[in-house]
């Protein structure tokens, strides 16, 4: 799957970024980059304490 995805991104002139499986993407604010160190999986939405941006955890991670 990954090889096909790499091929298609090059075909369309896009760029593919591969993150480590342990990268805390669902706990990182997409607006300012602040990482929430302690956040249980039961928390589905959160607000960044630094910039005040409200996030849906799954959408923010995508």
C-alpha positions as a Python dict, from the first residue, in 0.01 Angstrom:
ca = {
    (1, 'X'): (0, 0, 0),
    (2, 'X'): (276, 245, 92),
    (3, 'X'): (459, 196, -237),
    (4, 'X'): (140, 264, -433),
    (5, 'X'): (71, 574, -225),
    (6, 'X'): (425, 703, -288),
    (7, 'X'): (379, 645, -660),
    (8, 'X'): (47, 830, -671),
    (9, 'X'): (174, 1127, -471),
    (10, 'X'): (464, 1169, -715),
    (11, 'X'): (226, 1124, -1009),
    (12, 'X'): (9, 1413, -886),
    (13, 'X'): (306, 1630, -786),
    (14, 'X'): (233, 1602, -415),
    (15, 'X'): (453, 1521, -121),
    (16, 'X'): (410, 1231, 119),
    (17, 'X'): (520, 1268, 481),
    (18, 'X'): (567, 950, 685),
    (19, 'X'): (548, 986, 1062),
    (20, 'X'): (671, 743, 1323),
    (21, 'X'): (395, 526, 1466),
    (22, 'X'): (478, 676, 1806),
    (23, 'X'): (456, 1043, 1695),
    (24, 'X'): (192, 1211, 1919),
    (25, 'X'): (-11, 1359, 1630),
    (26, 'X'): (-343, 1343, 1816),
    (27, 'X'): (-190, 1532, 2112),
    (28, 'X'): (-6, 1799, 1908),
    (29, 'X'): (-181, 2130, 1839),
    (30, 'X'): (-195, 2176, 1462),
    (31, 'X'): (-209, 2555, 1509),
    (32, 'X'): (91, 2621, 1734),
    (33, 'X'): (271, 2285, 1776),
    (34, 'X'): (226, 2249, 2152),
    (35, 'X'): (221, 1885, 2266),
    (36, 'X'): (-21, 1779, 2541),
    (37, 'X'): (189, 1528, 2735),
    (38, 'X'): (-88, 1377, 2949),
    (39, 'X'): (-411, 1303, 2763),
    (40, 'X'): (-599, 972, 2803),
    (41, 'X'): (-753, 812, 2493),
    (42, 'X'): (-1100, 877, 2635),
    (43, 'X'): (-1054, 1251, 2567),
    (44, 'X'): (-1189, 1295, 2212),
    (45, 'X'): (-1187, 1678, 2195),
    (46, 'X'): (-948, 1922, 2356),
    (47, 'X'): (-852, 2289, 2363),
    (48, 'X'): (-489, 2395, 2341),
    (49, 'X'): (-387, 2574, 2662),
    (50, 'X'): (-137, 2792, 2473),
    (51, 'X'): (-331, 2927, 2173),
    (52, 'X'): (-691, 2831, 2265),
    (53, 'X'): (-762, 2636, 1945),
    (54, 'X'): (-1029, 2366, 1991),
    (55, 'X'): (-951, 2025, 1835),
    (56, 'X'): (-1129, 1702, 1752),
    (57, 'X'): (-855, 1451, 1831),
    (58, 'X'): (-899, 1238, 1517),
    (59, 'X'): (-929, 1530, 1274),
    (60, 'X'): (-630, 1703, 1432),
    (61, 'X'): (-419, 1388, 1395),
    (62, 'X'): (-507, 1346, 1029),
}
